[in-house]
Amino acid sequence: MSSCWPMVPLREVLQLQRRWIKLDPTRTYREIGIRSFGNGIFHKAPIQGSTLGNKRVLRIEPGDLVFNNVLAWEGAVAVAGPDETGMIGSHRFVTYTVNPEKATAEFLQIFFSTDTGREILLKASPGSAGRNKTLGLDRFSTHSIPLPPIAEQRRMVERINTLAAKIEEAKRLQRLVNQEQQAFSTLAVSSVLEDLEFAGKLGEVLLAPPRNGWSARCDGLDTGTAVLSLGAVSGFWYRPNQCKRTSEVTDPDAHYWLKPGDLLISRSNTPDLVGHAAIYDGSPFPCIYPDLLMLLRTDKERCDLRFVHYVLQSRKAREFIRDRAKGTSPTMKKISQGTVMAIPFPVSCPKQRQAEIADRLDTVRMRLQDAAAKRSVAAKGLDAMLPAILDRAFRGEL
């Protein structure tokens, strides 16, 4: 923090506001939520007052500085805007109005999102962790924070917001490039496979029907068994870090254990991701695959595993899956065992020819993977930029 800024007690800056309201059971309400690390307010789905029952709620007003008092130590702080007019927060939220002669709410939100600001919130939040670590209001008010003049606060906020917007735009463009890469990958696969005759079905080269895994209850203990998540196969790239841990008792002879080289396909996901597949590379090991994934045991005498994986990425396979995915939810679709077995497959293509095609596509895939790795490094750099900007800003160097 800049040494030239005066230290001002929070009790001179913030005025606690507890606008408790009585719920009308016939009225529809909208509750707010607050994301950690200064990532703003979100709106929950509308809900009837009768459903909320006797829940204690307070009214939110534009300009309020609002904390989630059980996650304040993670920087769960936001400024309510016009969109939050008339909304409510539960008793787990703390609202303050800001003394306009001392500070702006926007400056304080940014400050409490920095390491220094979160350190103050942590010190003011006694308890062990999670919901046991609640912001102590009396303790919080005793802390002092560095405050530049109001004009400088506004200048800093404007500058930080401008730079943050540029960073977010760069991230948006990166996400767009990632999406375009997936489209290009599908196009590349389809162009190589287009001369083949897709007269057969995938089931003809499987040793057994696809089989769902087991979704164990995951508690995250480091000593637990690894359980893959859907993200492990999304984008047709195997991602070993997309897993959770379970301490549940496992059966060493069960079907859900993975072996290196196993081909997995998602049976439930968003419309764009359902049916994505990847080959398990043996990491982590041992590892379980969940109920939302299916294991495909291929006949190695008849087909090259890599070739099967590429066929699942082709336009023919993707359109077949998209047309047959079911589900009442527009955001979540499922495919059946029968659908997977019926996916069009060029069964007449000799295994040697399959291997040659897979070799060609492996070259393309390696280049795409190299580009993706470089973008990942760039993405980490973007993630580090805003904290660095905030650090400079509160040293008075921005």
FINUKE-63298 format. One record per residue (C-alpha): residue number from 1; x, y, z. Coordinates in nm, 4 decimals. Example, Ala and Ser with C-alpha at 12.3 -4.5 7.8 and 13.67 -1.06 7.14 Angstrom:
BEGIN
+-------+----------+----------+----------+
| torke |       xx |       yy |       zz |
+-------+----------+----------+----------+
|     1 |   1.2300 |  -0.4500 |   0.7800 |
|     2 |   1.3670 |  -0.1060 |   0.7140 |
+-------+----------+----------+----------+
This chain:
BEGIN
+-------+----------+----------+----------+
| torke |       xx |       yy |       zz |
+-------+----------+----------+----------+
|     1 |   0.0000 |   0.0000 |   0.0000 |
|     2 |   0.1133 |   0.3534 |  -0.0678 |
|     3 |   0.2769 |   0.4984 |   0.2436 |
|     4 |   0.1469 |   0.8469 |   0.1637 |
|     5 |  -0.2211 |   0.7500 |   0.2049 |
|     6 |  -0.3717 |   0.8088 |   0.5502 |
|     7 |  -0.4986 |   0.5099 |   0.7480 |
|     8 |  -0.8702 |   0.5544 |   0.8201 |
|     9 |  -1.0734 |   0.3368 |   1.0630 |
|    10 |  -1.3522 |   0.1452 |   0.8897 |
|    11 |  -1.6034 |   0.2711 |   1.1468 |
|    12 |  -1.5547 |   0.6165 |   0.9909 |
|    13 |  -1.6048 |   0.4810 |   0.6393 |
|    14 |  -1.8853 |   0.2252 |   0.6619 |
|    15 |  -2.2337 |   0.2430 |   0.8127 |
|    16 |  -2.3992 |  -0.0921 |   0.8783 |
|    17 |  -2.7447 |  -0.1230 |   0.7202 |
|    18 |  -2.9829 |  -0.4024 |   0.8226 |
|    19 |  -3.3056 |  -0.3437 |   0.6310 |
|    20 |  -3.4961 |  -0.6475 |   0.7506 |
|    21 |  -3.8243 |  -0.7084 |   0.5715 |
|    22 |  -4.1252 |  -0.9300 |   0.6326 |
|    23 |  -4.1855 |  -1.1677 |   0.3454 |
|    24 |  -4.5157 |  -1.1600 |   0.1609 |
|    25 |  -4.6064 |  -1.5242 |   0.0807 |
|    26 |  -4.7901 |  -1.4142 |  -0.2379 |
|    27 |  -4.5034 |  -1.2098 |  -0.3786 |
|    28 |  -4.2141 |  -1.3232 |  -0.6001 |
|    29 |  -3.8656 |  -1.2305 |  -0.4808 |
|    30 |  -3.5173 |  -1.2364 |  -0.6324 |
|    31 |  -3.2219 |  -1.3176 |  -0.4096 |
|    32 |  -2.8634 |  -1.2150 |  -0.4756 |
|    33 |  -2.5473 |  -1.4150 |  -0.4382 |
|    34 |  -2.1867 |  -1.2898 |  -0.4323 |
|    35 |  -1.8914 |  -1.4571 |  -0.5995 |
|    36 |  -1.5583 |  -1.4752 |  -0.4205 |
|    37 |  -1.2461 |  -1.2754 |  -0.5107 |
|    38 |  -1.4395 |  -0.9645 |  -0.6102 |
|    39 |  -1.6146 |  -1.1304 |  -0.9037 |
|    40 |  -1.9466 |  -0.9591 |  -0.8463 |
|    41 |  -2.3114 |  -1.0221 |  -0.7743 |
|    42 |  -2.5252 |  -1.2882 |  -0.9383 |
|    43 |  -2.9033 |  -1.3273 |  -0.9315 |
|    44 |  -3.0786 |  -1.6398 |  -0.8130 |
|    45 |  -3.3954 |  -1.7722 |  -0.9743 |
|    46 |  -3.7240 |  -1.6029 |  -0.8759 |
|    47 |  -3.8882 |  -1.7595 |  -0.5735 |
|    48 |  -4.2230 |  -1.7222 |  -0.4001 |
|    49 |  -4.2360 |  -1.5730 |  -0.0517 |
|    50 |  -4.4323 |  -1.8787 |   0.0627 |
|    51 |  -4.1353 |  -2.0974 |  -0.0353 |
|    52 |  -3.8941 |  -1.8817 |   0.1628 |
|    53 |  -4.1166 |  -1.9218 |   0.4693 |
|    54 |  -3.9727 |  -1.7619 |   0.7814 |
|    55 |  -3.6295 |  -1.7038 |   0.6323 |
|    56 |  -3.4742 |  -1.3774 |   0.7533 |
|    57 |  -3.4008 |  -1.1503 |   0.4582 |
|    58 |  -3.2950 |  -0.7907 |   0.4054 |
|    59 |  -3.3509 |  -0.5422 |   0.1280 |
|    60 |  -3.0631 |  -0.4497 |  -0.1013 |
|    61 |  -3.0275 |  -0.0932 |  -0.2279 |
|    62 |  -2.8129 |   0.0376 |  -0.5177 |
|    63 |  -2.4806 |   0.1667 |  -0.3873 |
|    64 |  -2.4644 |  -0.0808 |  -0.0983 |
|    65 |  -2.1324 |  -0.2454 |  -0.0285 |
|    66 |  -2.2389 |  -0.6061 |   0.0325 |
|    67 |  -2.0419 |  -0.8917 |   0.1882 |
|    68 |  -2.1243 |  -1.2590 |   0.2078 |
|    69 |  -2.0300 |  -1.2830 |   0.5718 |
|    70 |  -1.9322 |  -1.6517 |   0.5586 |
|    71 |  -1.7073 |  -1.6056 |   0.2552 |
|    72 |  -1.5924 |  -1.2488 |   0.3118 |
|    73 |  -1.2411 |  -1.3781 |   0.3837 |
|    74 |  -1.2339 |  -1.4990 |   0.0207 |
|    75 |  -1.3145 |  -1.1512 |  -0.1075 |
|    76 |  -1.6892 |  -1.2175 |  -0.1516 |
|    77 |  -1.7737 |  -0.8469 |  -0.1730 |
|    78 |  -1.9675 |  -0.6490 |  -0.4318 |
|    79 |  -2.1378 |  -0.3172 |  -0.4953 |
|    80 |  -2.5127 |  -0.3350 |  -0.5583 |
|    81 |  -2.6212 |  -0.1534 |  -0.8729 |
|    82 |  -2.9509 |  -0.0522 |  -1.0322 |
|    83 |  -3.0121 |  -0.4125 |  -1.1419 |
|    84 |  -3.0304 |  -0.5140 |  -0.7748 |
|    85 |  -3.3072 |  -0.2652 |  -0.6905 |
|    86 |  -3.5734 |  -0.4419 |  -0.4861 |
|    87 |  -3.3751 |  -0.7608 |  -0.4468 |
|    88 |  -3.3123 |  -0.9375 |  -0.1178 |
|    89 |  -3.0260 |  -1.1032 |   0.0608 |
|    90 |  -3.0405 |  -1.3631 |   0.3332 |
|    91 |  -2.9158 |  -1.3174 |   0.6887 |
|    92 |  -2.5783 |  -1.4376 |   0.5616 |
|    93 |  -2.5235 |  -1.1052 |   0.3869 |
|    94 |  -2.3952 |  -0.7848 |   0.5426 |
|    95 |  -2.4745 |  -0.4495 |   0.3816 |
|    96 |  -2.3016 |  -0.1170 |   0.4374 |
|    97 |  -2.3475 |   0.2322 |   0.3033 |
|    98 |  -2.0281 |   0.4264 |   0.2423 |
|    99 |  -1.9436 |   0.7683 |   0.3842 |
|   100 |  -1.9140 |   0.9708 |   0.0585 |
|   101 |  -1.6640 |   1.2092 |   0.2190 |
|   102 |  -1.4236 |   0.9247 |   0.2871 |
|   103 |  -1.4545 |   0.6673 |   0.0095 |
|   104 |  -1.6447 |   0.5263 |  -0.2843 |
|   105 |  -1.8069 |   0.1833 |  -0.2725 |
|   106 |  -1.6350 |   0.0838 |  -0.5968 |
|   107 |  -1.2920 |   0.1638 |  -0.4537 |
|   108 |  -1.3661 |  -0.0389 |  -0.1404 |
|   109 |  -1.4843 |  -0.3376 |  -0.3423 |
|   110 |  -1.1569 |  -0.3395 |  -0.5332 |
|   111 |  -0.9547 |  -0.2900 |  -0.2138 |
|   112 |  -1.1218 |  -0.5846 |  -0.0373 |
|   113 |  -1.0480 |  -0.8003 |  -0.3428 |
|   114 |  -0.6723 |  -0.7479 |  -0.3019 |
|   115 |  -0.4470 |  -0.9619 |  -0.0835 |
|   116 |  -0.4236 |  -0.6782 |   0.1708 |
|   117 |  -0.8006 |  -0.6334 |   0.1831 |
|   118 |  -0.8664 |  -1.0069 |   0.2166 |
|   119 |  -0.6085 |  -1.0223 |   0.4954 |
|   120 |  -0.8178 |  -0.7701 |   0.6918 |
|   121 |  -1.1339 |  -0.9711 |   0.6236 |
|   122 |  -0.9576 |  -1.2897 |   0.7315 |
|   123 |  -0.8440 |  -1.1339 |   1.0590 |
|   124 |  -1.1993 |  -1.0145 |   1.1187 |
|   125 |  -1.3453 |  -1.3620 |   1.0507 |
|   126 |  -1.2805 |  -1.5913 |   1.3463 |
|   127 |  -1.3389 |  -1.9632 |   1.3088 |
|   128 |  -1.1773 |  -2.2617 |   1.1432 |
|   129 |  -1.2925 |  -2.2600 |   0.7796 |
|   130 |  -1.5906 |  -2.2402 |   0.5486 |
|   131 |  -1.9202 |  -2.1645 |   0.7164 |
|   132 |  -1.7550 |  -2.1620 |   1.0578 |
|   133 |  -1.5501 |  -1.8577 |   0.9514 |
|   134 |  -1.7917 |  -1.5660 |   0.9753 |
|   135 |  -1.7144 |  -1.1969 |   0.9454 |
|   136 |  -1.7185 |  -1.0414 |   1.2926 |
|   137 |  -1.8745 |  -0.6992 |   1.2458 |
|   138 |  -1.7357 |  -0.5401 |   1.5626 |
|   139 |  -1.3894 |  -0.6741 |   1.4927 |
|   140 |  -1.4114 |  -0.5629 |   1.1308 |
|   141 |  -1.4982 |  -0.2032 |   1.2240 |
|   142 |  -1.1802 |  -0.1682 |   1.4352 |
|   143 |  -0.9493 |  -0.2153 |   1.1357 |
|   144 |  -0.8065 |   0.0778 |   0.9428 |
|   145 |  -0.7445 |   0.0930 |   0.5702 |
|   146 |  -0.5334 |   0.3259 |   0.3499 |
|   147 |  -0.7497 |   0.5783 |   0.1679 |
|   148 |  -0.6311 |   0.8193 |  -0.1006 |
|   149 |  -0.8396 |   1.1311 |  -0.1748 |
|   150 |  -1.1818 |   1.0710 |  -0.3331 |
|   151 |  -1.0663 |   1.2062 |  -0.6701 |
|   152 |  -0.7721 |   0.9651 |  -0.6711 |
|   153 |  -1.0029 |   0.6754 |  -0.5731 |
|   154 |  -1.2275 |   0.7501 |  -0.8707 |
|   155 |  -0.9295 |   0.7787 |  -1.1049 |
|   156 |  -0.7923 |   0.4459 |  -0.9827 |
|   157 |  -1.1292 |   0.2708 |  -1.0195 |
|   158 |  -1.1717 |   0.4009 |  -1.3733 |
|   159 |  -0.8197 |   0.2978 |  -1.4706 |
|   160 |  -0.8501 |  -0.0466 |  -1.3119 |
|   161 |  -1.1896 |  -0.1082 |  -1.4737 |
|   162 |  -1.0524 |  -0.0081 |  -1.8143 |
|   163 |  -0.7594 |  -0.2472 |  -1.7835 |
|   164 |  -0.9810 |  -0.5240 |  -1.6411 |
|   165 |  -1.2152 |  -0.4876 |  -1.9402 |
|   166 |  -0.9220 |  -0.5265 |  -2.1789 |
|   167 |  -0.8056 |  -0.8381 |  -1.9945 |
|   168 |  -1.1562 |  -0.9848 |  -2.0059 |
|   169 |  -1.1781 |  -0.9132 |  -2.3791 |
|   170 |  -0.8480 |  -1.0938 |  -2.4317 |
|   171 |  -0.9852 |  -1.3905 |  -2.2381 |
|   172 |  -1.3020 |  -1.3853 |  -2.4467 |
|   173 |  -1.0973 |  -1.3968 |  -2.7644 |
|   174 |  -0.8974 |  -1.6879 |  -2.6243 |
|   175 |  -1.2177 |  -1.8785 |  -2.5496 |
|   176 |  -1.3336 |  -1.8064 |  -2.9044 |
|   177 |  -1.0069 |  -1.9403 |  -3.0465 |
|   178 |  -1.0462 |  -2.2554 |  -2.8352 |
|   179 |  -1.3945 |  -2.3074 |  -2.9774 |
|   180 |  -1.2682 |  -2.2481 |  -3.3291 |
|   181 |  -0.9909 |  -2.5014 |  -3.2727 |
|   182 |  -1.2485 |  -2.7667 |  -3.1855 |
|   183 |  -1.4408 |  -2.6824 |  -3.5025 |
|   184 |  -1.1192 |  -2.6985 |  -3.7055 |
|   185 |  -1.0294 |  -3.0336 |  -3.5497 |
|   186 |  -1.3694 |  -3.1760 |  -3.6471 |
|   187 |  -1.3283 |  -3.0382 |  -3.9998 |
|   188 |  -0.9782 |  -3.1858 |  -4.0312 |
|   189 |  -1.0935 |  -3.5288 |  -3.9140 |
|   190 |  -1.3985 |  -3.5232 |  -4.1401 |
|   191 |  -1.1969 |  -3.4229 |  -4.4465 |
|   192 |  -0.9568 |  -3.7143 |  -4.3968 |
|   193 |  -1.2396 |  -3.9619 |  -4.3380 |
|   194 |  -1.4801 |  -3.8346 |  -4.6044 |
|   195 |  -1.3805 |  -4.0915 |  -4.8689 |
|   196 |  -1.4565 |  -4.3845 |  -4.6392 |
|   197 |  -1.7835 |  -4.5718 |  -4.6519 |
|   198 |  -1.9653 |  -4.5410 |  -4.3171 |
|   199 |  -2.1809 |  -4.8461 |  -4.3893 |
|   200 |  -2.1396 |  -5.0228 |  -4.0547 |
|   201 |  -2.2006 |  -4.9459 |  -3.6897 |
|   202 |  -1.9631 |  -4.8868 |  -3.4015 |
|   203 |  -2.1096 |  -5.1838 |  -3.2162 |
|   204 |  -1.9586 |  -5.4151 |  -3.4788 |
|   205 |  -1.6058 |  -5.3384 |  -3.3544 |
|   206 |  -1.6860 |  -5.3446 |  -2.9829 |
|   207 |  -1.6187 |  -5.6511 |  -2.7703 |
|   208 |  -1.9177 |  -5.5734 |  -2.5493 |
|   209 |  -2.1904 |  -5.3103 |  -2.5171 |
|   210 |  -2.0761 |  -4.9795 |  -2.3599 |
|   211 |  -2.0919 |  -4.9813 |  -1.9824 |
|   212 |  -2.1488 |  -4.6990 |  -1.7363 |
|   213 |  -1.9062 |  -4.6417 |  -1.4519 |
|   214 |  -1.9715 |  -4.5725 |  -1.0846 |
|   215 |  -2.0270 |  -4.2274 |  -0.9378 |
|   216 |  -1.8821 |  -4.2547 |  -0.5906 |
|   217 |  -1.9394 |  -3.9842 |  -0.3313 |
|   218 |  -1.6292 |  -3.7662 |  -0.3532 |
|   219 |  -1.4947 |  -3.6022 |  -0.0376 |
|   220 |  -1.1683 |  -3.4686 |  -0.1805 |
|   221 |  -0.9293 |  -3.6396 |   0.0602 |
|   222 |  -0.5792 |  -3.6658 |  -0.0861 |
|   223 |  -0.5580 |  -4.0319 |   0.0157 |
|   224 |  -0.8814 |  -4.1164 |  -0.1659 |
|   225 |  -0.9224 |  -4.2958 |  -0.4981 |
|   226 |  -0.9295 |  -4.0865 |  -0.8146 |
|   227 |  -1.2671 |  -4.0583 |  -0.9927 |
|   228 |  -1.2767 |  -3.8919 |  -1.3330 |
|   229 |  -1.5179 |  -3.6064 |  -1.4046 |
|   230 |  -1.6876 |  -3.5250 |  -1.7354 |
|   231 |  -1.4210 |  -3.2641 |  -1.8013 |
|   232 |  -1.1659 |  -3.5440 |  -1.8438 |
|   233 |  -1.3017 |  -3.6208 |  -2.1930 |
|   234 |  -1.4514 |  -3.2876 |  -2.2987 |
|   235 |  -1.3099 |  -3.1516 |  -2.6227 |
|   236 |  -1.1871 |  -3.5035 |  -2.7177 |
|   237 |  -0.8659 |  -3.4365 |  -2.5210 |
|   238 |  -0.7913 |  -3.6510 |  -2.2181 |
|   239 |  -0.7333 |  -3.4298 |  -1.9137 |
|   240 |  -0.5908 |  -3.6260 |  -1.6164 |
|   241 |  -0.6356 |  -3.3300 |  -1.3802 |
|   242 |  -1.0150 |  -3.3427 |  -1.4260 |
|   243 |  -1.0830 |  -3.5801 |  -1.1401 |
|   244 |  -1.2014 |  -3.5902 |  -0.7816 |
|   245 |  -1.1188 |  -3.8142 |  -0.4859 |
|   246 |  -1.3373 |  -4.0561 |  -0.2946 |
|   247 |  -1.2795 |  -4.2322 |   0.0357 |
|   248 |  -1.5653 |  -4.4765 |  -0.0227 |
|   249 |  -1.4880 |  -4.8463 |  -0.0037 |
|   250 |  -1.4130 |  -4.9843 |  -0.3506 |
|   251 |  -1.4317 |  -5.3360 |  -0.4941 |
|   252 |  -1.0989 |  -5.4399 |  -0.6508 |
|   253 |  -1.2851 |  -5.6720 |  -0.8882 |
|   254 |  -1.5463 |  -5.4180 |  -0.9989 |
|   255 |  -1.5916 |  -5.3161 |  -1.3627 |
|   256 |  -1.5313 |  -4.9454 |  -1.3023 |
|   257 |  -1.1507 |  -4.9553 |  -1.2816 |
|   258 |  -0.9698 |  -4.8060 |  -1.5788 |
|   259 |  -0.6788 |  -4.9524 |  -1.7725 |
|   260 |  -0.4378 |  -4.7471 |  -1.9872 |
|   261 |  -0.5768 |  -4.7279 |  -2.3388 |
|   262 |  -0.9433 |  -4.7448 |  -2.2372 |
|   263 |  -1.1745 |  -4.5395 |  -2.4575 |
|   264 |  -1.4361 |  -4.3354 |  -2.2702 |
|   265 |  -1.7396 |  -4.1501 |  -2.4043 |
|   266 |  -1.9691 |  -3.9106 |  -2.2175 |
|   267 |  -2.3312 |  -4.0268 |  -2.2081 |
|   268 |  -2.4635 |  -3.7050 |  -2.0510 |
|   269 |  -2.3558 |  -3.3457 |  -2.0965 |
|   270 |  -2.4521 |  -3.0239 |  -2.2722 |
|   271 |  -2.5718 |  -3.0626 |  -2.6336 |
|   272 |  -2.2273 |  -2.9634 |  -2.7647 |
|   273 |  -2.0320 |  -3.1919 |  -2.5305 |
|   274 |  -2.2420 |  -3.5076 |  -2.5030 |
|   275 |  -2.0703 |  -3.7915 |  -2.6876 |
|   276 |  -1.7229 |  -3.6437 |  -2.6516 |
|   277 |  -1.4617 |  -3.9137 |  -2.6043 |
|   278 |  -1.0999 |  -3.9565 |  -2.4990 |
|   279 |  -0.8462 |  -4.2308 |  -2.4382 |
|   280 |  -0.7355 |  -4.2827 |  -2.0758 |
|   281 |  -0.3549 |  -4.2584 |  -2.0635 |
|   282 |  -0.3017 |  -4.4291 |  -1.7287 |
|   283 |  -0.2866 |  -4.1139 |  -1.5157 |
|   284 |  -0.3996 |  -4.0931 |  -1.2414 |
|   285 |  -0.3725 |  -4.4563 |  -1.1397 |
|   286 |  -0.5633 |  -4.6333 |  -0.9963 |
|   287 |  -0.8692 |  -4.4554 |  -1.1299 |
|   288 |  -1.2472 |  -4.5022 |  -1.1512 |
|   289 |  -1.4711 |  -4.3726 |  -1.4274 |
|   290 |  -1.8123 |  -4.2317 |  -1.3251 |
|   291 |  -2.1680 |  -4.3220 |  -1.4177 |
|   292 |  -2.1924 |  -4.0350 |  -1.6687 |
|   293 |  -1.9144 |  -4.1901 |  -1.8780 |
|   294 |  -1.9291 |  -4.5150 |  -2.0739 |
|   295 |  -1.6357 |  -4.7451 |  -2.1416 |
|   296 |  -1.5912 |  -4.8758 |  -2.4968 |
|   297 |  -1.3978 |  -5.2018 |  -2.5285 |
|   298 |  -1.2802 |  -5.2214 |  -2.8896 |
|   299 |  -1.1791 |  -5.5291 |  -3.0855 |
|   300 |  -0.8082 |  -5.4690 |  -3.1406 |
|   301 |  -0.7992 |  -5.7362 |  -3.4084 |
|   302 |  -1.0387 |  -5.5340 |  -3.6235 |
|   303 |  -0.9662 |  -5.1718 |  -3.5468 |
|   304 |  -0.7032 |  -4.9203 |  -3.4419 |
|   305 |  -0.8085 |  -4.7542 |  -3.1153 |
|   306 |  -0.6928 |  -4.4110 |  -3.2316 |
|   307 |  -0.8966 |  -4.4482 |  -3.5488 |
|   308 |  -1.2113 |  -4.5228 |  -3.3466 |
|   309 |  -1.1438 |  -4.2118 |  -3.1400 |
|   310 |  -1.1137 |  -4.0009 |  -3.4560 |
|   311 |  -1.4310 |  -4.1469 |  -3.6051 |
|   312 |  -1.6180 |  -4.0308 |  -3.2940 |
|   313 |  -1.4938 |  -3.6781 |  -3.3696 |
|   314 |  -1.6113 |  -3.6818 |  -3.7312 |
|   315 |  -1.9022 |  -3.4764 |  -3.8546 |
|   316 |  -2.1033 |  -3.7915 |  -3.9339 |
|   317 |  -2.0693 |  -3.9197 |  -3.5767 |
|   318 |  -2.1336 |  -3.5808 |  -3.4194 |
|   319 |  -2.4493 |  -3.5216 |  -3.6251 |
|   320 |  -2.5732 |  -3.8743 |  -3.5483 |
|   321 |  -2.5277 |  -3.8184 |  -3.1744 |
|   322 |  -2.6765 |  -3.4677 |  -3.1825 |
|   323 |  -2.9899 |  -3.5924 |  -3.3582 |
|   324 |  -3.0458 |  -3.8726 |  -3.1073 |
|   325 |  -2.9485 |  -3.7095 |  -2.7778 |
|   326 |  -3.2522 |  -3.6925 |  -2.5489 |
|   327 |  -3.3567 |  -3.4932 |  -2.2461 |
|   328 |  -3.6192 |  -3.2443 |  -2.1324 |
|   329 |  -3.3568 |  -2.9919 |  -2.0251 |
|   330 |  -3.2209 |  -2.7748 |  -2.3094 |
|   331 |  -2.8834 |  -2.7598 |  -2.1341 |
|   332 |  -2.8348 |  -3.1309 |  -2.0575 |
|   333 |  -2.8754 |  -3.4199 |  -2.3002 |
|   334 |  -2.8141 |  -3.7942 |  -2.2785 |
|   335 |  -2.7326 |  -4.0709 |  -2.5207 |
|   336 |  -2.8164 |  -4.4362 |  -2.4675 |
|   337 |  -2.6054 |  -4.7474 |  -2.4992 |
|   338 |  -2.7981 |  -4.8321 |  -2.8155 |
|   339 |  -2.7225 |  -4.4928 |  -2.9692 |
|   340 |  -2.3500 |  -4.5372 |  -2.9106 |
|   341 |  -2.3499 |  -4.8848 |  -3.0657 |
|   342 |  -2.5378 |  -4.7507 |  -3.3697 |
|   343 |  -2.2925 |  -4.4676 |  -3.4463 |
|   344 |  -2.1937 |  -4.4966 |  -3.8144 |
|   345 |  -1.8554 |  -4.6638 |  -3.8576 |
|   346 |  -1.6457 |  -4.7564 |  -4.1661 |
|   347 |  -1.6154 |  -5.1271 |  -4.0812 |
|   348 |  -1.4807 |  -5.2120 |  -4.4274 |
|   349 |  -1.1685 |  -4.9993 |  -4.3758 |
|   350 |  -0.8718 |  -5.2387 |  -4.3138 |
|   351 |  -0.6884 |  -5.1998 |  -3.9847 |
|   352 |  -0.3620 |  -5.1065 |  -4.1591 |
|   353 |  -0.5401 |  -4.8279 |  -4.3459 |
|   354 |  -0.6971 |  -4.7157 |  -4.0164 |
|   355 |  -0.3498 |  -4.6874 |  -3.8604 |
|   356 |  -0.2237 |  -4.4806 |  -4.1544 |
|   357 |  -0.5171 |  -4.2413 |  -4.1221 |
|   358 |  -0.4655 |  -4.2195 |  -3.7452 |
|   359 |  -0.0966 |  -4.1364 |  -3.8001 |
|   360 |  -0.1917 |  -3.8463 |  -4.0300 |
|   361 |  -0.4451 |  -3.7132 |  -3.7830 |
|   362 |  -0.2012 |  -3.7557 |  -3.4944 |
|   363 |   0.0298 |  -3.5088 |  -3.6699 |
|   364 |  -0.2500 |  -3.2537 |  -3.6957 |
|   365 |  -0.3507 |  -3.3198 |  -3.3366 |
|   366 |   0.0037 |  -3.2657 |  -3.2092 |
|   367 |   0.0183 |  -2.9271 |  -3.3790 |
|   368 |  -0.3161 |  -2.8299 |  -3.2320 |
|   369 |  -0.2032 |  -2.9512 |  -2.8911 |
|   370 |   0.1132 |  -2.7423 |  -2.9149 |
|   371 |  -0.0939 |  -2.4339 |  -3.0019 |
|   372 |  -0.3314 |  -2.5085 |  -2.7143 |
|   373 |  -0.0380 |  -2.5380 |  -2.4727 |
|   374 |   0.0917 |  -2.1978 |  -2.5801 |
|   375 |  -0.2542 |  -2.0460 |  -2.5318 |
|   376 |  -0.2709 |  -2.2031 |  -2.1871 |
|   377 |   0.0530 |  -2.0289 |  -2.0903 |
|   378 |  -0.0871 |  -1.7027 |  -2.2250 |
|   379 |  -0.4103 |  -1.7571 |  -2.0300 |
|   380 |  -0.2161 |  -1.7970 |  -1.7059 |
|   381 |  -0.0399 |  -1.4726 |  -1.7854 |
|   382 |  -0.3758 |  -1.2996 |  -1.8302 |
|   383 |  -0.4981 |  -1.4407 |  -1.4991 |
|   384 |  -0.1920 |  -1.2950 |  -1.3269 |
|   385 |  -0.2275 |  -0.9519 |  -1.4857 |
|   386 |  -0.5171 |  -0.8134 |  -1.2820 |
|   387 |  -0.3645 |  -0.9007 |  -0.9403 |
|   388 |  -0.0422 |  -0.7375 |  -1.0592 |
|   389 |  -0.2344 |  -0.4280 |  -1.1696 |
|   390 |  -0.4103 |  -0.4072 |  -0.8323 |
|   391 |  -0.0803 |  -0.4449 |  -0.6525 |
|   392 |   0.0668 |  -0.1537 |  -0.8487 |
|   393 |  -0.2500 |   0.0550 |  -0.8025 |
|   394 |  -0.2434 |   0.0268 |  -0.4247 |
|   395 |   0.1267 |   0.1083 |  -0.4151 |
|   396 |   0.0328 |   0.4347 |  -0.5849 |
|   397 |   0.2077 |   0.3384 |  -0.9103 |
|   398 |  -0.0880 |   0.3184 |  -1.1507 |
+-------+----------+----------+----------+
